[in-house]
Every structure is written in structure tokens, then in C-alpha cells.
Amino acid sequence: MKWILAAALCISVVVAQHDPHFEDGRNTIVHLFEWKWSDIADECENFLSKKAYAGVQISPPSENPKVEGRPWWEKYQPISYVLENRSGNEAALADMIRRCNNVGIRIYADLVVNHMATSTGEGTAGDTFDPDTKSYPAVPYSSENFHPSCDIDYSDASSIRNCELVALKDLDQSQEYVRGKIIDYINHLISLGVAGFRVDAAKHMWPEDLSVIFSRVNELNTEYFPSGSKPLFYQEVIDTGSDPVYNTDYVGFGRVCEFKYGLELARCFRDTNPLKYLENWGTGWGLIDGENALVFIENHDTERSDESYMNYKEYENYKAAIAFMLAHPYSGLTKIMSSYSFDNSDQAPPANGEDVLSPEFGEDGSCTNGWVCQHRWSPIFNMVEFRSVVSGTELTNWWVGGDNQIAFSRGDKGMIAITVEGEINADIETSLPDGIYCDVISGSLVDGHCTGKTVNVSGGKAHIEVSTEESECVVAVHVNAKL
């Protein structure tokens, strides 16, 4: 009887660590990359809470060295677990988490615990450290808390997990002392009200160690979450079939970031692999089970350093790929990247000297001051609403119009049509009720009127007109945008 109870408890913890704790009617995490805490709080209150977004992934909050030029990656080199860096101090972080939770937007911290800094420079909280001797006294960690220095051999799983990722000092998470320091850091963030964590470089840590650490952390803050809630963990495990570390090794104690998702969709939406083959999208393409995955078109790394993935500079087809992601039922957890403009992979966020600039907004709500803010593009935030409207429905009425034209319905709640080659001008089967609908890609339903195109549904057929010659190559409608 005891083993049955223990097994049930284990299963409940595992399931809990997959739960993003979204409020009802909300979906999708937006990564407000390199935003200041005070600006994230404002965005939660003034924009995200007024749309269907559910949460924000924030940049790592821990102390890091001040690297010359202030590249974004300095935050991925912790020197302590003090909550102070270029995004703000602990008081500002706590205020942001409180304000966002109060309007229904959850916060997920980027957790960097695989390693400590290899760069030198003054600490953002004023602490000292010495990478050469692996001394980080503000934690404290000393040389005995790290694996021996070695270069990674990507053909060997032990080397991937024990050696140094780009010379970063590799912590030994099998040590109880190291586990305790990491758990204390996680618990501190939980006490402030975060809902979960993106786990940086999880691939470079042993699954057994992460499983123990995650199982020992506190339950979420009951000021914002039901008693007994456990944090969400979504882990960076880059598995595209090229080395011996598998993302399935990590799904027993959290979700994993499914890197094959954006990689394969980039090939389709760049017209190098026909869209028509997406009919069995999901596990039929070798992706892990959707309930174990967090999916995205790109992240902060791939948009800068991996041309195999799409990014904001590809605009029309990039938006189409995001629309497909938000319309498709494969995974219950989607993430949108929200960037700043960059010309090189190391480029720092927009700043005035040492101070990161706050985004400013044009009359149409789009960002200025060097910020791209994809989450404010109307085709994207309208598709986030689409995803909430069609929640719980199945994919139906799959349609193909040549190699690179597809359409499908989500039960009787919504429909999407996409072309990356030529024009769609067709009556396409749908389960939507008859009527006139606003296309939420070219516009919105505002005060009873469509600001973009309309779609007529009659007799179970939707008349769709869309072309790659237009500014948008997607049409999407749902029952909440019906005239």
C-alpha cells in the first residue's frame, strides 16, 4: 500500500511540474528578452493582461559580470544568486512579479545553474569572483564544487554533462552542497511569486541531478497559486538528433523545449519542404509528445546564431509560421519571442550608456526605441486570442491546395488558411456556423466592424482569398470575430 501511495505522489509531482498555472482563457508565454523589470510590470498591466497572453519569460535575474559592450549573454554568466543586474534589483523584481500576478500574467525566470561565469569584470551587485580559481564567494562556491575543466566532446554524453560549455565553469550538481545552493536560489524566486522556470543548458546537466533538485523545491506562493502547486520547469535540451543526449531523458520531471519544432517549420515556411506534409504534424514528424513540450519558432539564441531557424527579419513567412503554431493543437504550451533589433549576435539591448532603454510605442501600439516587440504585432496577439477561443477542439477539415497551400478548422470554433506560394481563391470546407467573420490576421473586430478582410461562411464552406502578393499570407477567423 505504501508503494502505491508513493507512486501516486511521484506522478502528481511530475504532472505538476508540467503545469504552467495559466489563468483560464489565457495561453502562450512571451519572452520579453532583456526588458527591465519595471517595464515588464507596465507591459503586464497595460497590454498583456488586455490580450489573451498568459505569462512572461524573463531574462536571468542573478548577478553577472559587467562585460565590455554589455552583450546580452553576460546575464548567462552568474557570479552569485543575488537578484541584481541590468534589468533591476530584487525590489524591482519582486514588484514586477506581484503586479503581473495581480493582473493574471505569470512569470517564468530563466534559471542558469549549470555553470558560473568565465568572463571577468565588476559584478552587477558589487560582488567579487575569480574564474581562474573557480572562486565565487558570494554564493559561496569554490573549486571543489565544480567538475574538472575539459572541452566538450559532443559524441559523448558524459562529456556533454561534465565538461565546460564555452569555457563556463561547470558546477557538479551531484554534490549535496551544490544542490542545496541551487534549491535555495529557486526557493527564493518561488517566494517572490514566480510560476516556474526555463532551465538554461539543462542538456549539460545530468537528468538524475535535476530530478532530485526539482523534487525538493518548495510549493508555489499561495498568495497567487492554490495550495500544493509546484513550479513549471521547461528545460533547454537541444536535441535535433546529432548527439547522444535525448530530450526524452528529461520529460519525467518537467517539460522540454522542443527544438525540432521551429527547425522543421522553418523548412516548411521557407518553401523548402511542402506545407502539405504538415497534415500529420507532431509526433508523426518525430517530435516528442506535446504534453511534454514547450514549442517556439525561435528563441533568443537561435534568432542570432542559427540560420536554420526563422526570425523577425523574415517578417511575412515568420508571422505565418507563428500563426500555424498558435492554430495547431500539437502542444499545450507555446512561446513567442519578443526581441530588439540587432545586426550582430552579441549586440546589447537598446541603451543610453549603462541604462537599458524602455520601449516606447507608436500610435498603432508597435514598439520604438530599437525594440521589435513581436508580441504587439496584431496578427500575433490576435492569434493568441484565436488559440484561447479554439481551446479544447480538434483539428478538422484538413485542406491542401497544391504543395504550399493549406487550411484547417479547429472544430466549430475557428479556421486558418495559409499560402507560401501563389494565391488561394477557393471555397473550403469548415465546421464554422454560417455568417460573416473578420479575418484576425489582416485586422480585428472593433466596435462591430472589421478593420481588415472579411470571410463569408455559407453552407459549410468558407470563401478564402489570400495571396503571397499581399502583406499577409494567412487568413484566420474564429467565432468571437463573427459579425
TAMO-V378377 format. One line per field, one symbol per residue. phi: phi as a letter, one per 40 degrees, with the letter a starting at -180 (. if undefined). psi: psi as a letter, one per 40 degrees, with the letter a starting at -180 (. if undefined). A space follows every 10 residues. Layout:
BEGIN
phi->???
psi->???
END
This chain:
BEGIN
phi->.ccccccccc cccdcccbcc gccdgbagcb cccgccdccc dccdccbdcc bcdbabcbcd cccacccdgf cdccccbcba bccaaccicc cccccccccc dcbgbcbbcc bbbcabcbcb hcccbgcbaa ccbfbbcccc bbdccbcdca ccbccbcccd cbcccfgccc ccccccccdc cccdcdcccc cchcciaccc fddcbcdccc dccccccccc cccbbcdgcb ccbbbcbcbb gbacbbcccb ccbicbcccc dccccdcccc gbadddccdb dhccbgccdc cbbbbacabc cccbbbccbc adccfdcccc ccccdccccd bcbbbbcbbb cabaccdccd abgccccccb bcccgccbgg ccfdcccccc cccccdcccc dgcccbfcbb bgcbbbaabb fbbaabbbbb agbbaacbca cccdibbccc ccaacbfgbc cbcbbcbagg bbcbbaaccc cbbbbabacc bcc
psi->dddddddddd ddddddeehe fiiheiihhh hgheiidddd dddddeddee aeidihhiih eiiiigihef idedeegiei fhghadeiad dddddddddd deeehihhih hgediiidii ihieeeiiig ddefhgeedi iideeiiihi ihheehdddd eeahhfeihh igeehddddd dddddddddd deeieahhhh fddeihdddd dddddeiiii hedeiihehi ihhhhgghge eeiehideee eefiiihgdd ddddddddee fehhddeedf hbdeeeiihd eeihiidiad ddddeheeii adeecddddd dddddddied iehihhhhii iieidehiih igbehhiiii hideeiiafe hdfdeehddd ddddddddde heiihifhhh gadfhiiiig bfdiiihhhe haihgihhhi eiiiahihhe deaihhfeih eaiihhhhfe hhhhhiieei dhfihhiide fh.
END
